Amino acid sequence: MDYDEALAKFEPVLGIETHIELGTASKMFCGCPTAFGAEPNTQVCPVCLGLPGSLPVTNHAAIEGIIKIGLALNCDIVEWCRFARKNYFYPDMPKNYQISQYDEPLCVEGHLDVEVEGETYRIGIERVHMEEDTGKSLHVGGSTGRIHGAEYSLVDYNRAGIPLVEIVTKPIPATGDRAPLVARAYATELRELVRSLGVSDVRMEQGSMRCDVNVSLMPRGAEKWGTRTETKNVNSLRSVERSVRSEIERQAGVLDAGGTIVQETRHFHEDTGRTTSGRSKEEAQDYRYFPEPDLVPMAPAREWVEELRATLPELPAARRGRIQREWNLSDLELRDVVNAGAVDLIEATVAQGTDAAAARKWWMNELSRRATEQGVELADLPITPEQVARVQAMISAGELNDKLARKVFEGVLAGEGGPDEVVAARGLKVVSDEGELSSVIDQVIAGNADVADKIRAGKVAAAGALVGAVMKATRGQADAGRARELILEKLGAS
């Protein structure tokens, strides 16, 4: 069913469960390293494989990380909680159970405010709990990387046991046709918040942040919510938005045709923008939770919690407000800077002494364009804020102009060295020798006598053509402003 038609008949209710891998040096319950991209099954031990006789030990840094997340989400940090065993069989879960938290989570009753098209939505946080990640199955031989059509599967247990925080929202009603945008805004804001805490890199493309998106529909005017589906492991902000829109359209079509929605997990497909059925969704009792017998309950001291609260950095919403005031940005300009992932880069460039407007100009224009061309994130370009600040300093000193600066950036990005090395190697400095510049101007005037006559006759605007000729003759290395002054002086038009 068409999206607008679906929204005319049904009201969506959202719910989002987000898994975030913490960036600790070791796993949740053992000392195995957690480096991303290591050779398969090289970061495993008897504890994270659940071999007989092994015993888990809680990772202190991971507990600090989840408490910081809970505090930043305005949650209450409980005085007592404990781990449970969640029993199920997956080939990538070597123990046949996952150590998680069930009815006694560490952080409860929080909220996160997000803004969509000028309206603020308060997303209630039901719980934030600690668990361990599973391993990873690799399906070989198929066209999609999924098990369907694969010739065989391999299992990598490196990820099994990495600290995993699960953040569960309360149901999110009354979002109307903005439901996909609200879901994306929530995931965006949550990612920025966790990144600001420094407890995870939250790289969705590497799986360190994954969203399970719940959607249900109820007829307009009804009070009882519909049956929900859960689209699993959505790993980009764009896909979060698209998956919600797709599920609204699909469920509306099923309900409008007299069908019923099955409670199940679903898979989102980037190529089609659609979801397909996964498995029927288990209820909590199906997991046969029971208290983890090998770990003692946690009772975080109030003094410790307050010490961690005192370490929280300026959070994204407050930071954006400060930056908007300090950089004098409109709402639209601020949104563009945030969406480009340029806030940290610009702020670091400003910290090197660069004017905020100049720093924003380079990162949001020249460097954003190059990042797009290369298909990488802005922060992944091989150039640092210090190098951008150095280029701008050379411009301010009259050693470079904007055109030459772009060539310097080109050289730095190509790996030719820092700005000073690129300038020296390419001979890019502005022509500052007055005699050399004057000589070039004389040649340009002699070669463009008709234009010179117009300027002598009072058509000063024609000087632009001669300035352009000077810039061409000097390969863009002349000071355009000084060249114009000299041209007008020589032609008696100044």
C-alpha positions as semicolon CSV with decimal commas, in nm:
position;residue;x (nm);y (nm);z (nm)
1;M;0,000;0,000;0,000
2;D;0,117;0,352;-0,073
3;Y;0,276;0,527;0,230
4;D;0,033;0,821;0,239
5;E;-0,266;0,589;0,204
6;A;-0,130;0,369;0,484
7;L;-0,093;0,668;0,718
8;A;-0,446;0,782;0,635
9;K;-0,583;0,450;0,766
10;F;-0,338;0,345;1,036
11;E;-0,138;0,497;1,321
12;P;0,215;0,352;1,363
13;V;0,371;0,270;1,700
14;L;0,748;0,232;1,713
15;G;0,994;0,067;1,948
16;I;1,370;0,047;1,901
17;E;1,618;-0,187;2,065
18;T;1,976;-0,082;2,006
19;H;2,282;-0,298;2,066
20;I;2,612;-0,117;2,118
21;E;2,947;-0,290;2,152
22;L;3,163;-0,119;2,411
23;G;3,518;-0,034;2,314
24;T;3,688;-0,211;2,600
25;A;4,028;-0,370;2,555
26;S;3,904;-0,709;2,672
27;K;3,579;-0,903;2,657
28;M;3,294;-0,885;2,907
29;F;3,379;-1,189;3,115
30;C;3,736;-1,284;3,018
31;G;4,066;-1,130;2,915
32;C;4,043;-1,200;2,541
33;P;4,124;-0,899;2,319
34;T;3,850;-0,732;2,116
35;A;4,034;-0,599;1,808
36;F;3,802;-0,564;1,507
37;G;3,909;-0,749;1,193
38;A;4,141;-1,002;1,359
39;E;4,188;-1,342;1,196
40;P;3,882;-1,561;1,272
41;N;3,886;-1,752;1,599
42;T;4,214;-1,601;1,722
43;Q;4,054;-1,407;2,010
44;V;3,885;-1,686;2,205
45;C;3,945;-1,873;2,529
46;P;3,765;-2,136;2,742
47;V;3,561;-1,866;2,921
48;C;3,406;-1,700;2,614
49;L;3,358;-2,042;2,454
50;G;3,185;-2,165;2,769
51;L;3,405;-2,471;2,809
52;P;3,349;-2,684;3,123
53;G;3,529;-2,558;3,431
54;S;3,572;-2,199;3,310
55;L;3,429;-1,914;3,514
56;P;3,339;-1,560;3,403
57;V;3,470;-1,245;3,573
58;T;3,290;-0,912;3,518
59;N;3,476;-0,644;3,322
60;H;3,492;-0,333;3,545
61;A;3,548;-0,093;3,252
62;A;3,239;-0,226;3,078
63;I;3,023;-0,164;3,384
64;E;3,157;0,192;3,400
65;G;3,066;0,233;3,034
66;I;2,706;0,122;3,074
67;I;2,656;0,337;3,383
68;K;2,780;0,640;3,186
69;I;2,536;0,558;2,907
70;G;2,254;0,520;3,158
71;L;2,334;0,851;3,324
72;A;2,356;1,031;2,989
73;L;2,013;0,889;2,903
74;N;1,870;1,030;3,228
75;C;1,819;0,681;3,370
76;D;1,804;0,571;3,729
77;I;2,101;0,350;3,818
78;V;1,959;0,075;4,035
79;E;2,117;-0,013;4,367
80;W;2,112;-0,387;4,303
81;C;2,090;-0,602;3,993
82;R;2,221;-0,927;3,855
83;F;2,292;-1,122;3,542
84;A;2,079;-1,402;3,401
85;R;2,123;-1,682;3,153
86;K;1,921;-1,647;2,834
87;N;1,898;-1,993;2,687
88;Y;1,881;-2,056;2,317
89;F;2,071;-2,235;2,047
90;Y;2,244;-2,054;1,765
91;P;2,551;-2,185;1,586
92;D;2,735;-1,862;1,671
93;M;2,657;-1,886;2,045
94;P;2,907;-2,145;2,166
95;K;2,766;-2,177;2,518
96;N;2,405;-2,230;2,407
97;Y;2,317;-1,949;2,646
98;Q;2,395;-1,580;2,662
99;I;2,483;-1,400;2,982
100;S;2,244;-1,106;2,986
101;Q;2,016;-0,919;3,221
102;Y;1,647;-1,000;3,237
103;D;1,410;-0,854;3,496
104;E;1,682;-0,677;3,696
105;P;1,865;-0,441;3,457
106;L;2,125;-0,191;3,566
107;C;1,966;0,129;3,424
108;V;1,591;0,207;3,404
109;E;1,341;0,483;3,331
110;G;1,530;0,735;3,120
111;H;1,461;0,946;2,816
112;L;1,625;1,102;2,512
113;D;1,491;1,408;2,331
114;V;1,516;1,423;1,952
115;E;1,414;1,696;1,712
116;V;1,237;1,638;1,381
117;E;1,136;1,927;1,156
118;G;1,141;2,170;1,447
119;E;0,937;1,951;1,683
120;T;1,086;1,776;1,986
121;Y;0,996;1,415;2,061
122;R;1,080;1,271;2,402
123;I;1,170;0,903;2,357
124;G;1,122;0,708;2,678
125;I;1,398;0,463;2,769
126;E;1,262;0,153;2,941
127;R;1,594;-0,007;3,029
128;V;1,964;-0,021;2,954
129;H;2,117;-0,355;3,034
130;M;2,448;-0,535;2,999
131;E;2,510;-0,855;2,808
132;E;2,768;-1,025;2,589
133;D;2,773;-1,034;2,210
134;T;2,741;-1,353;2,010
135;G;2,984;-1,490;1,753
136;K;2,933;-1,438;1,382
137;S;2,822;-1,679;1,110
138;L;2,967;-1,641;0,761
139;H;2,761;-1,793;0,481
140;V;2,967;-1,878;0,175
141;G;2,860;-1,943;-0,182
142;G;2,533;-1,751;-0,205
143;S;2,471;-1,422;-0,380
144;T;2,346;-1,229;-0,076
145;G;2,574;-1,342;0,205
146;R;2,273;-1,488;0,385
147;I;2,225;-1,856;0,468
148;H;1,965;-1,893;0,193
149;G;2,145;-2,021;-0,114
150;A;2,480;-2,060;0,064
151;E;2,694;-2,370;-0,003
152;Y;2,831;-2,383;0,349
153;S;2,871;-2,172;0,662
154;L;3,167;-2,086;0,884
155;V;3,163;-1,954;1,240
156;D;3,393;-1,688;1,387
157;Y;3,384;-1,671;1,766
158;N;3,604;-1,360;1,799
159;R;3,297;-1,146;1,866
160;A;3,150;-1,387;2,123
161;G;3,177;-1,227;2,465
162;I;3,240;-0,865;2,361
163;P;3,058;-0,629;2,603
164;L;2,721;-0,540;2,455
165;V;2,483;-0,278;2,588
166;E;2,118;-0,306;2,493
167;I;1,909;0,010;2,505
168;V;1,534;-0,050;2,488
169;T;1,286;0,230;2,429
170;K;0,934;0,240;2,554
171;P;0,665;0,227;2,283
172;I;0,676;0,545;2,074
173;P;0,322;0,640;1,963
174;A;0,185;0,954;1,795
175;T;0,460;1,010;1,544
176;G;0,222;0,997;1,246
177;D;0,382;1,035;0,906
178;R;0,709;1,136;1,072
179;A;0,759;0,788;1,220
180;P;1,051;0,697;0,987
181;L;1,216;1,034;1,056
182;V;1,169;1,000;1,432
183;A;1,328;0,654;1,425
184;R;1,627;0,787;1,231
185;A;1,659;1,093;1,454
186;Y;1,660;0,872;1,763
187;A;1,931;0,645;1,624
188;T;2,134;0,949;1,517
189;E;2,109;1,122;1,852
190;L;2,184;0,801;2,043
191;R;2,492;0,737;1,829
192;E;2,620;1,089;1,889
193;L;2,555;1,063;2,262
194;V;2,741;0,734;2,302
195;R;3,027;0,855;2,084
196;S;3,061;1,167;2,301
197;L;3,103;0,945;2,607
198;G;3,401;0,771;2,448
199;V;3,277;0,424;2,542
200;S;3,221;0,293;2,187
201;D;3,310;0,391;1,831
202;V;2,943;0,316;1,739
203;R;3,044;0,234;1,379
204;M;2,726;0,094;1,232
205;E;2,903;-0,035;0,921
206;Q;3,122;-0,253;1,145
207;G;2,833;-0,372;1,360
208;S;2,933;-0,195;1,681
209;M;2,589;-0,030;1,677
210;R;2,287;-0,223;1,547
211;C;1,918;-0,139;1,567
212;D;1,622;-0,375;1,595
213;V;1,323;-0,172;1,478
214;N;0,975;-0,265;1,603
215;V;0,671;-0,142;1,411
216;S;0,301;-0,203;1,468
217;L;-0,008;-0,040;1,322
218;M;-0,351;0,025;1,466
219;P;-0,652;0,159;1,278
220;R;-0,710;0,533;1,318
221;G;-0,927;0,589;1,625
222;A;-0,848;0,250;1,780
223;E;-0,696;0,222;2,128
224;K;-0,544;-0,125;2,113
225;W;-0,203;-0,148;1,954
226;G;-0,146;-0,391;1,672
227;T;0,090;-0,688;1,650
228;R;0,450;-0,577;1,607
229;T;0,727;-0,705;1,389
230;E;1,096;-0,664;1,467
231;T;1,335;-0,583;1,181
232;K;1,672;-0,711;1,306
233;N;2,022;-0,570;1,291
234;V;1,958;-0,261;1,082
235;N;2,305;-0,116;1,039
236;S;2,276;0,233;0,894
237;L;2,078;0,543;0,982
238;R;1,928;0,554;0,634
239;S;1,818;0,193;0,666
240;V;1,650;0,261;0,999
241;E;1,433;0,520;0,827
242;R;1,367;0,304;0,521
243;S;1,283;-0,007;0,724
244;V;1,014;0,178;0,920
245;R;0,859;0,317;0,604
246;S;0,868;-0,025;0,439
247;E;0,705;-0,201;0,734
248;I;0,430;0,061;0,755
249;E;0,349;0,008;0,388
250;R;0,368;-0,373;0,411
251;Q;0,162;-0,410;0,729
252;A;-0,100;-0,166;0,604
253;G;-0,137;-0,371;0,285
254;V;-0,180;-0,693;0,482
255;L;-0,434;-0,544;0,725
256;D;-0,629;-0,365;0,453
257;A;-0,663;-0,694;0,265
258;G;-0,814;-0,858;0,575
259;G;-0,497;-1,040;0,678
260;T;-0,322;-1,053;1,015
261;I;0,028;-0,949;1,116
262;V;0,248;-1,230;1,247
263;Q;0,477;-1,147;1,539
264;E;0,813;-1,227;1,391
265;T;1,160;-1,099;1,321
266;R;1,230;-0,966;0,973
267;H;1,534;-0,891;0,759
268;F;1,588;-0,559;0,582
269;H;1,734;-0,565;0,230
270;E;1,935;-0,262;0,122
271;D;1,891;-0,336;-0,247
272;T;1,510;-0,341;-0,246
273;G;1,436;-0,130;0,062
274;R;1,198;-0,406;0,174
275;T;1,180;-0,654;0,461
276;T;1,134;-1,028;0,445
277;S;1,023;-1,276;0,708
278;G;1,284;-1,413;0,952
279;R;1,161;-1,631;1,233
280;S;0,866;-1,628;1,469
281;K;0,942;-1,404;1,766
282;E;1,000;-1,579;2,093
283;E;0,845;-1,456;2,414
284;A;1,061;-1,409;2,723
285;Q;0,949;-1,739;2,872
286;D;1,076;-1,921;2,565
287;Y;1,429;-1,822;2,662
288;R;1,397;-1,988;3,003
289;Y;1,584;-1,714;3,186
290;F;1,734;-1,797;3,525
291;P;1,987;-1,613;3,746
292;E;2,346;-1,658;3,631
293;P;2,498;-1,887;3,897
294;D;2,862;-1,802;3,822
295;L;2,841;-1,426;3,881
296;V;2,760;-1,240;4,200
297;P;2,492;-0,968;4,184
298;M;2,603;-0,608;4,123
299;A;2,541;-0,330;4,374
300;P;2,708;-0,016;4,237
301;A;2,798;0,218;4,523
302;R;2,621;0,555;4,509
303;E;2,954;0,733;4,552
304;W;3,093;0,553;4,247
305;V;2,787;0,642;4,038
306;E;2,822;1,008;4,134
307;E;3,193;1,000;4,051
308;L;3,105;0,870;3,705
309;R;2,833;1,133;3,665
310;A;3,093;1,400;3,734
311;T;3,307;1,267;3,448
312;L;3,035;1,299;3,183
313;P;3,138;1,533;2,901
314;E;2,926;1,805;2,748
315;L;2,649;1,605;2,581
316;P;2,560;1,648;2,212
317;A;2,242;1,855;2,253
318;A;2,410;2,106;2,484
319;R;2,717;2,112;2,266
320;R;2,516;2,184;1,952
321;G;2,347;2,475;2,126
322;R;2,681;2,621;2,232
323;I;2,835;2,572;1,890
324;Q;2,540;2,731;1,716
325;R;2,579;3,040;1,931
326;E;2,956;3,059;1,907
327;W;2,972;2,994;1,532
328;N;2,663;3,203;1,456
329;L;2,493;2,929;1,254
330;S;2,134;2,910;1,138
331;D;1,935;2,597;1,223
332;L;1,986;2,475;0,867
333;E;2,362;2,537;0,874
334;L;2,394;2,357;1,207
335;R;2,197;2,062;1,073
336;D;2,424;2,036;0,770
337;V;2,737;2,046;0,987
338;V;2,600;1,774;1,216
339;N;2,482;1,554;0,930
340;A;2,823;1,583;0,763
341;G;2,995;1,460;1,080
342;A;3,200;1,778;1,080
343;V;3,144;1,914;1,431
344;D;3,451;1,752;1,589
345;L;3,669;1,835;1,288
346;I;3,569;2,200;1,277
347;E;3,599;2,240;1,652
348;A;3,947;2,083;1,648
349;T;4,048;2,316;1,363
350;V;3,921;2,618;1,557
351;A;4,120;2,499;1,857
352;Q;4,432;2,541;1,642
353;G;4,355;2,911;1,605
354;T;4,149;2,911;1,284
355;D;3,844;3,132;1,252
356;A;3,525;2,922;1,280
357;A;3,387;3,048;0,946
358;A;3,708;2,954;0,763
359;A;3,726;2,613;0,929
360;R;3,366;2,544;0,838
361;K;3,419;2,657;0,481
362;W;3,701;2,411;0,416
363;W;3,548;2,111;0,593
364;M;3,194;2,161;0,458
365;N;3,286;2,250;0,101
366;E;3,621;2,139;-0,038
367;L;3,685;1,845;0,194
368;S;3,323;1,722;0,207
369;R;3,323;1,717;-0,172
370;R;3,640;1,510;-0,179
371;A;3,501;1,270;0,086
372;T;3,191;1,219;-0,127
373;E;3,404;1,155;-0,436
374;Q;3,605;0,894;-0,248
375;G;3,301;0,737;-0,083
376;V;3,436;0,777;0,270
377;E;3,330;0,955;0,586
378;L;3,468;1,305;0,627
379;A;3,659;1,198;0,938
380;D;3,824;0,918;0,740
381;L;3,997;1,153;0,495
382;P;4,376;1,141;0,542
383;I;4,399;1,501;0,660
384;T;4,396;1,640;1,012
385;P;4,242;1,953;1,164
386;E;4,597;2,070;1,237
387;Q;4,680;2,049;0,866
388;V;4,365;2,237;0,767
389;A;4,451;2,503;1,023
390;R;4,803;2,530;0,879
391;V;4,667;2,586;0,527
392;Q;4,434;2,858;0,654
393;A;4,723;3,020;0,843
394;M;4,919;3,039;0,516
395;I;4,618;3,201;0,350
396;S;4,591;3,456;0,631
397;A;4,964;3,532;0,594
398;G;4,919;3,598;0,223
399;E;5,129;3,297;0,126
400;L;4,839;3,109;-0,038
401;N;4,511;3,200;-0,198
402;D;4,202;2,980;-0,205
403;K;4,290;2,827;-0,541
404;L;4,638;2,730;-0,424
405;A;4,495;2,605;-0,096
406;R;4,281;2,357;-0,287
407;K;4,594;2,228;-0,457
408;V;4,760;2,191;-0,118
409;F;4,464;1,988;0,009
410;E;4,487;1,777;-0,305
411;G;4,853;1,703;-0,231
412;V;4,796;1,624;0,136
413;L;4,509;1,387;0,051
414;A;4,730;1,220;-0,210
415;G;4,988;1,142;0,056
416;E;5,251;1,390;-0,060
417;G;5,314;1,509;0,296
418;G;5,195;1,794;0,516
419;P;5,091;2,136;0,382
420;D;5,442;2,285;0,400
421;E;5,590;1,988;0,218
422;V;5,324;2,005;-0,056
423;V;5,376;2,380;-0,099
424;A;5,752;2,333;-0,131
425;A;5,731;2,033;-0,364
426;R;5,471;2,188;-0,596
427;G;5,601;2,548;-0,575
428;L;5,259;2,675;-0,477
429;K;5,327;2,996;-0,286
430;V;5,162;3,320;-0,397
431;V;5,383;3,542;-0,615
432;S;5,478;3,807;-0,362
433;D;5,764;3,968;-0,554
434;E;5,622;4,306;-0,664
435;G;5,865;4,337;-0,955
436;E;5,781;3,992;-1,089
437;L;5,408;4,062;-1,064
438;S;5,445;4,403;-1,229
439;S;5,631;4,245;-1,519
440;V;5,355;3,989;-1,574
441;I;5,092;4,264;-1,566
442;D;5,280;4,467;-1,828
443;Q;5,280;4,163;-2,056
444;V;4,908;4,104;-1,999
445;I;4,821;4,468;-2,073
446;A;5,028;4,460;-2,392
447;G;4,852;4,145;-2,504
448;N;4,503;4,279;-2,430
449;A;4,516;4,634;-2,562
450;D;4,142;4,655;-2,636
451;V;4,054;4,564;-2,277
452;A;4,313;4,809;-2,145
453;D;4,156;5,089;-2,353
454;K;3,813;5,016;-2,201
455;I;3,958;5,045;-1,852
456;R;4,134;5,372;-1,942
457;A;3,794;5,494;-2,068
458;G;3,642;5,429;-1,725
459;K;3,506;5,075;-1,758
460;V;3,679;4,955;-1,443
461;A;3,477;4,633;-1,436
462;A;3,674;4,515;-1,737
463;A;3,977;4,483;-1,508
464;G;3,848;4,138;-1,410
465;A;3,949;4,002;-1,749
466;L;4,306;4,121;-1,703
467;V;4,320;3,985;-1,348
468;G;4,210;3,651;-1,488
469;A;4,486;3,668;-1,747
470;V;4,741;3,744;-1,476
471;M;4,620;3,449;-1,268
472;K;4,646;3,223;-1,572
473;A;4,996;3,347;-1,649
474;T;5,110;3,279;-1,293
475;R;4,929;2,943;-1,269
476;G;4,700;3,089;-1,006
477;Q;4,987;3,199;-0,784
478;A;4,937;3,575;-0,802
479;D;4,767;3,776;-0,531
480;A;4,451;3,861;-0,724
481;G;4,371;4,164;-0,511
482;R;4,718;4,316;-0,550
483;A;4,716;4,236;-0,923
484;R;4,393;4,433;-0,966
485;E;4,538;4,730;-0,777
486;L;4,847;4,737;-0,998
487;I;4,644;4,701;-1,320
488;L;4,427;5,000;-1,230
489;E;4,732;5,205;-1,125
490;K;4,911;5,131;-1,452
491;L;4,601;5,225;-1,655
492;G;4,528;5,542;-1,458
493;A;4,196;5,411;-1,332
494;S;4,266;5,381;-0,960
